[in-house]
């Protein structure tokens, strides 16, 4: 059996459209714990020069979400899962929105208005000291 070129092209187009449909329906999300652990791995505890430990809690809902605590001190940086009684900043949002935000930050596309837009659109809720987020940006610490 010999396939004609239009048949092969149609088959490729159908497979490609099927793959796009699958991605739209499935909406893959990286596990947020991986992303937060990746942020922690990029931080050097000695460069933080904190007077007291700081805890950032991420309450991420939906697929790929969970509750994660990022403990920052001048001795160590650690990520734990679950609730903690102490948090200097709590960020609550959907895991998909969190992933988009982190990737925008990594690409340099997020600016100081990005968080404001998320808060105004009710995609991000927070409680505590938003200045604690500055600890996650290693380039800012190097410029001081």
N, C-alpha and C positions, 0 to 999 in steps of 0.2 A: 504494500500500500504506500502510495506516494502522497505526501501532503503538499498542497500548493502554498505559495508564499502568503496570499491573503488569509488562508486558514491559520497559518502559524501566527501571523500578526494579530488576528482576532483572538486567538488563544492567549497570547501574551497580554493583550489589552484587558481581557476578562480576568486574568489572574491578577494583574496590577490593580484593577478596580476592586476586586475581591479583597486584596490586601489592605487597600485604603479603607474600605468599609469595615473590615475587621478592626483596624486601629481606631476608627471613629467610635465604634460601638464599645470596644474593649477598654479604650483609654488607659494604656499602661501607665503606671505610676511607680517610680522608684520608691522603695521603702524609705520612709523619712528617717528612720534610725540610721541608715547608711549615710545619708546626707549629713546628719548632725554629727555622726562619728567622724566623717570626713572633715567637717569644720573644726572639730576638736583636734584632729591630727595635725592640722595646719598651724595650730597655736603653740607658741613656745611659752611655757609657764613662767620662766624667768623674765621674759620681756613684758609680762603683764604688770608687774610691780604694784600689786594690789595691797592695800592696807588690811583689808579683810576679804574673805572669800565671797564670791558672787555666784548666785545661782540663777540661770535662765531656764524657765520651764516652757516647753513647747507642747501645747495641747492641740494635736492635729487630728481632725476628724476625717472619716471616710477611708476609702481604700488606700493602703500604704501608710496610714496614720498611726497614732498612738500618743502616749504621754512620755516625753523625754525630758530629762533634766541635764543641763550642761553645767557642771561644777567647775568654776574657775578660781584658781588660787595661784600664788607665786611658787608653790611647790608642785602642783599637778593640775592637769585638765582631764576631767572624767565625764563620761556620759552614762547615765543610768536610766532605766525604764521604770515607769510607774509614777505615783504621786510622792511628793515630798512636802513636809510641813513648812519648809522655808523656801521662798523664791523672791528674788529681788525684782524680777520681771517675768510676767506670764504673757505669752503670745498664744492666742487661740485662733485657728483658721482651718480651712480644709487642706488636706495633704496635697491635693493637686495645686492649689493656689500657692502653698509653701514651696513646692518644687519649682513652679514657674518663677517665683520671686528669687529663689536661690540661683537659678540658672541666669536670670537677668542680672543679678549682682555679679556673678562670675564673668559675664560677658561685658560688664561695665555699662549696661543699659539701665540700671536702676539708679535713680538719683534721690535727693532728699524729699522729693514730692511723691515718690512711689509709695511710701508708707502712708502718707496722708491720703492718697487716692484709695488705698485699700481700706483705711479706717472709715472714710466717708462713704464708700460703697458697702460698708458693713461686712467686708470679706475678712477683715482683721480686727480682732478685739484684743485689747491689752490692758494690763494692770501692773502698775509699778513704775520703775525708773527706766524710761526709754534710753537714757544715756548709756545704759549697760550694753546696748547693741554695739556701741563703738569699740568694745573690747574684741569683737569678732572680725574687725577689719585690720589686718596686720600692716597694711601700707600706711594707715593713719598714724600708728604708733611709731613707725620708722621716721616719719617726717617731723615729729615733735622735737 
